[in-house]
Amino acid sequence: MNRIERICTVYQSSFLFSEMAVTDQKYLFK
């Protein structure tokens, strides 16, 4: 895996994680 692919993978996983966190907050603070 080259460097750019690794950066994209990290970016995607952090984006998914932040999206999950936002969803959790919506349910928690509803």
PAGUFI-492028 format. One line per field, with one value per residue: x negated, z, y of N, C-alpha, C in turn; residue in one letter. Coordinates in Angstrom, 2 decimals, decimal comma. Example, Ala and Ser with C-alpha at 12.3 -4.5 7.8 and 13.67 -1.06 7.14 Angstrom:
<vomars>
nx: [-13,19 / -12,85]
nz: [7,80 / 7,08]
ny: [-5,69 / -2,25]
cax: [-12,30 / -13,67]
caz: [7,80 / 7,14]
cay: [-4,50 / -1,06]
cx: [-13,20 / -12,90]
cz: [7,80 / 7,87]
cy: [-3,30 / 0,03]
res: [a / s]
</vomars>
This chain:
<vomars>
nx: [-0,87 / -0,62 / -1,67 / 0,31 / 2,66 / 2,79 / 3,18 / 5,69 / 7,22 / 7,02 / 8,23 / 10,84 / 11,68 / 11,58 / 13,48 / 15,80 / 15,89 / 16,30 / 18,77 / 20,32 / 20,09 / 21,48 / 24,03 / 24,54 / 24,62 / 26,91 / 28,87 / 28,45 / 28,90 / 31,49]
nz: [0,00 / -0,88 / 0,15 / -0,28 / -0,56 / 2,01 / 3,52 / 2,54 / 3,46 / 6,24 / 6,47 / 5,57 / 7,53 / 9,86 / 9,18 / 9,03 / 11,69 / 13,01 / 11,96 / 13,05 / 15,73 / 15,74 / 15,11 / 17,38 / 19,30 / 18,48 / 19,11 / 21,85 / 22,92 / 22,26]
ny: [-1,20 / 2,17 / 5,50 / 7,48 / 5,99 / 4,95 / 7,28 / 8,04 / 5,90 / 6,18 / 8,67 / 8,09 / 6,22 / 7,78 / 9,66 / 8,08 / 7,29 / 9,76 / 10,38 / 8,34 / 9,07 / 11,51 / 10,58 / 9,00 / 11,04 / 12,41 / 10,52 / 10,28 / 12,83 / 13,40]
cax: [0,00 / -1,47 / -1,38 / 1,58 / 3,75 / 2,88 / 3,80 / 7,12 / 7,87 / 7,12 / 9,23 / 12,16 / 12,05 / 11,86 / 14,75 / 16,86 / 15,95 / 16,92 / 20,18 / 20,95 / 20,17 / 22,57 / 25,28 / 24,72 / 25,02 / 28,30 / 29,72 / 28,28 / 29,44 / 32,78]
caz: [0,00 / -0,91 / 1,18 / -0,54 / -0,22 / 3,47 / 4,00 / 2,21 / 4,35 / 7,57 / 6,38 / 5,49 / 8,80 / 10,83 / 8,78 / 9,46 / 13,15 / 13,43 / 11,59 / 14,08 / 16,97 / 15,57 / 15,21 / 18,79 / 20,03 / 18,15 / 19,88 / 23,29 / 23,35 / 21,62]
cay: [0,00 / 3,36 / 6,49 / 8,18 / 5,07 / 4,86 / 8,53 / 7,98 / 4,93 / 6,81 / 9,74 / 7,48 / 5,61 / 8,84 / 10,27 / 7,17 / 7,33 / 11,02 / 10,30 / 7,51 / 9,86 / 12,48 / 9,82 / 8,66 / 12,24 / 12,70 / 9,62 / 10,51 / 14,13 / 13,62]
cx: [-0,90 / -0,93 / -0,01 / 2,76 / 3,91 / 3,55 / 5,30 / 7,85 / 8,05 / 8,20 / 10,63 / 12,59 / 12,35 / 13,17 / 15,91 / 17,02 / 16,63 / 18,40 / 20,94 / 21,11 / 21,31 / 23,91 / 25,56 / 25,19 / 26,47 / 29,23 / 29,64 / 29,01 / 30,78 / 33,78]
cz: [0,00 / 0,06 / 0,96 / -0,20 / 1,29 / 4,04 / 3,73 / 3,14 / 5,74 / 7,55 / 6,36 / 6,84 / 9,84 / 10,48 / 9,23 / 10,97 / 13,62 / 13,09 / 12,60 / 15,38 / 16,89 / 15,70 / 16,65 / 19,58 / 19,74 / 18,98 / 21,37 / 23,73 / 22,72 / 22,66]
cy: [1,24 / 4,42 / 7,14 / 7,28 / 4,98 / 6,10 / 8,50 / 7,03 / 5,53 / 7,88 / 9,16 / 6,93 / 6,69 / 9,54 / 9,40 / 7,24 / 8,61 / 11,01 / 9,45 / 8,29 / 10,87 / 11,77 / 9,45 / 9,88 / 12,59 / 11,82 / 9,93 / 11,78 / 14,44 / 14,10]
res: [m / n / r / i / e / r / i / c / t / v / y / q / s / s / f / l / f / s / e / m / a / v / t / d / q / k / y / l / f / k]
</vomars>
